[in-house]
Amino acid sequence: MSNTLPPPRPSELELDAFLAQYGDIFEHSPWVAEGAWKQGFTARHDDPDVLADSMGAILQQADIDQQIAVIRAHPDLAGKAALTGELTQDSTREQAGAGLDQCTTAEFERFQNLNQAYQDKFGFPFVIAVKGLDRHAILDAFEKRLENDLATERRTAIEQIIKIARFRLHVRAGETQ
C-alpha cells in the first residue's frame, strides 16, 4: 500500500522546488526528475509508485549513453566511497541496511575483487537495490550477473536503479525501509 508524499507534494511544486526535493532520487542525475516534471504531474504523481514509474520511464527512454552515465553515478558496493564517507545519505543508509558496513576482511576483499571484475567487463559499477538483501545475497547476485552480456547487464542495472528510486520515494513518504 502506498502512502502519499508529504507536502508540498510533487503535483504542487514548480520545477526548481521539485528538483530541490526530488532531484537526488536518481544518484547525481537530476535530469531524470526534470524530465518527469516536464511531462506534467497530477495528484496521482503524489503517490511514490506513480512518481517512480514516471521518473523510471524517463530513464528507460533515455539513450544508452545517458543510461550508462546514470549507472556510473552510483558508487561501488562496499567500495572506496563508503570507506571514506563520500556516499550520498541515501546510499550510506541503503548499504548499511544491507550490512555492507559490517563486512569481514575476506568479504571486503571479495567485494573489491568483484567490483574490479565487473568494472573491467562492463565499464560501469555493479548496481543492485539492496533493500531486503544481506551482503551474502548481494555477493551471490554479483557473481551471477558477471555472467551477463553487456546489453542484458545495462538493462538489469537500469531496472535496479528504478527499484532503488522507488524505495527512496517510499522512504520519503514516511514508510520504513
Order of alpha helices (4+ residues) and beta strands (2+ residues): alpha-alpha-alpha-alpha-alpha-alpha-alpha-alpha-alpha
